[in-house]
Amino acid sequence: MLTGVSRFAKVNVFSGMNNLEDISTNPQFAALAGFTQEELEDSNLDFGNYWFSTGTPTFLIDLITRKKQLPEAFEGIKVMDLTGSTTNIKNLPLLPLLYQTGYLTIAKMERDGFGKYYYLDYPNEEVRYSFLTYVAAGFTGKDQYEIQPEVLALRDALREERTDHFIKYPQTNKTK
């Protein structure tokens, strides 16, 4: 079994293993790796922000900022293809990469006469919050620690319904 491997068809450096069987959407293998929802609920453990902190997704953040994709567009998005097979390594498809790397997961699947459709979303609040923080940092040119006070100030302004502060804050705190 290989995990964390994206398929790249007909690309020389990967050509020896282009014919792998993808079991990622097969329900028979759903609990093969990781934890099931039942195991998480029964464990009563606080997992913290461990998963996201084990690897900084700079490659993905760079791809998102280069393609000018806003992360809220990823929530609940409907797609047909999750393989991301491509012959162009310089123009990788973003959504299959986000799915294959675990930043998005299948929230729902539908079938009709034309095919199978997947609705993607963040797998949990930890990944969503961390990913949004990194993307905000990528768009502003700051690191994830510099951006946190700004994000929290904007969130508080929205929570307290201070729309004037929310609108003025980015203008008065521009990236230098």
C-alpha positions in Angstrom: 0.0 0.0 0.0 1.2 3.5 -0.9 -0.2 6.5 0.9 0.2 10.2 0.1 1.0 9.5 -3.5 -0.6 11.5 -6.3 -1.0 10.0 -9.7 0.9 11.6 -12.6 0.3 9.9 -15.8 3.1 9.6 -18.4 5.6 11.7 -16.5 9.0 10.2 -16.8 10.0 10.3 -13.1 6.8 8.5 -12.1 6.3 6.3 -15.1 7.2 3.0 -13.4 4.2 3.1 -11.2 1.4 4.7 -13.3 -0.9 1.7 -13.0 -1.7 1.6 -9.3 -5.2 0.7 -8.1 -6.8 3.7 -6.4 -8.8 2.5 -3.4 -9.3 5.9 -1.7 -13.0 6.1 -2.5 -13.8 2.4 -2.0 -16.0 2.0 1.1 -14.5 -1.5 1.7 -11.2 0.2 2.6 -12.6 3.2 4.5 -11.2 2.2 7.9 -7.9 0.8 6.7 -5.7 3.7 7.8 -6.2 6.4 10.4 -9.1 6.6 12.9 -12.8 6.0 12.4 -15.3 8.5 13.8 -16.3 5.9 16.5 -12.7 5.5 17.6 -12.3 9.2 17.9 -15.5 9.6 19.9 -14.6 6.7 22.2 -11.0 7.8 22.9 -11.8 11.0 24.9 -8.4 12.3 23.9 -7.4 15.8 22.8 -5.4 15.4 19.6 -4.5 19.0 19.4 -3.2 20.5 16.2 -0.8 17.6 15.6 -1.7 16.5 12.1 -1.4 19.9 10.4 1.8 20.8 12.3 3.7 17.7 11.0 4.0 19.2 7.6 3.8 22.7 6.3 1.8 22.7 3.0 4.0 25.5 1.4 3.7 23.8 -2.1 -0.1 23.9 -1.9 -0.2 27.4 -0.4 2.0 28.6 -3.3 -0.3 26.9 -5.8 -3.4 28.4 -4.3 -2.0 31.9 -4.2 -0.6 31.6 -7.8 -4.0 30.4 -9.0 -5.7 33.1 -6.9 -8.2 30.6 -5.3 -9.9 31.7 -2.2 -10.2 28.8 0.4 -13.9 29.3 1.1 -14.5 28.2 -2.5 -13.3 24.7 -1.5 -16.1 24.1 1.1 -18.9 22.0 -0.3 -17.5 22.2 -3.9 -18.8 19.5 -6.3 -16.4 17.7 -8.5 -16.3 14.6 -10.7 -12.6 13.7 -10.9 -10.4 13.2 -7.8 -7.5 11.4 -9.6 -5.9 14.6 -10.9 -4.1 12.5 -13.6 -2.1 15.0 -15.7 0.8 15.0 -18.0 1.7 18.6 -17.1 3.6 18.6 -13.8 3.9 22.4 -13.9 0.1 22.9 -14.0 -1.2 20.5 -11.3 -5.0 20.3 -10.7 -5.6 21.9 -7.3 -8.7 20.2 -6.0 -7.5 16.6 -6.5 -4.2 17.6 -4.8 -6.1 19.0 -1.8 -8.1 15.8 -1.6 -5.1 13.5 -2.1 -3.1 15.3 0.5 -5.9 15.2 3.1 -6.7 18.9 3.3 -10.1 18.2 1.8 -12.2 15.0 2.2 -15.4 13.6 0.6 -18.3 15.0 2.6 -21.0 13.4 0.3 -21.2 11.4 -2.9 -24.0 11.3 -5.5 -24.6 9.3 -8.7 -26.9 10.0 -11.6 -27.1 8.9 -15.2 -24.0 10.9 -16.1 -21.6 9.8 -13.4 -20.4 10.0 -9.9 -20.1 13.4 -8.1 -18.1 14.2 -4.9 -18.8 17.1 -2.5 -15.5 18.1 -0.8 -15.0 19.8 2.5 -12.4 20.2 5.2 -12.1 17.0 7.2 -12.3 18.8 10.6 -12.1 22.2 12.2 -8.4 21.8 13.0 -7.5 21.4 9.3 -9.9 24.1 8.2 -8.6 26.7 10.7 -4.9 25.9 10.1 -5.3 25.8 6.4 -7.2 29.1 6.3 -4.5 30.7 8.5 -1.7 29.5 6.1 -3.6 30.6 3.0 -4.3 34.1 4.6 -0.6 34.3 5.4 0.3 33.3 1.8 -1.9 36.0 0.3 -0.6 38.7 2.6 3.1 37.8 2.4 3.2 37.2 6.2 3.9 34.1 8.1 1.1 32.2 10.0 2.1 33.7 13.3 2.0 37.3 12.1 -1.4 36.9 10.5 -3.1 35.4 13.6 -3.6 38.6 15.5 -5.1 40.2 12.4 -7.4 37.3 11.7 -8.6 37.3 15.3 -9.2 41.1 15.2 -11.3 40.7 12.1 -13.2 37.7 13.5 -13.9 39.7 16.7 -15.1 42.6 14.7 -17.6 40.4 12.9 -18.7 38.6 16.0 -19.3 42.0 17.7 -21.1 43.3 14.6 -18.6 46.1 14.2 -18.7 46.2 10.4 -17.1 49.6 10.2 -14.0 48.2 12.0 -14.0 45.1 9.9 -14.0 47.1 6.7 -11.4 49.7 7.8 -9.0 47.2 9.5 -7.4 45.8 6.3 -7.0 49.4 4.9 -5.3 50.6 8.1 -3.1 47.5 8.6 -1.8 46.9 5.1 1.2 44.7 4.5 4.3 46.7 4.1 
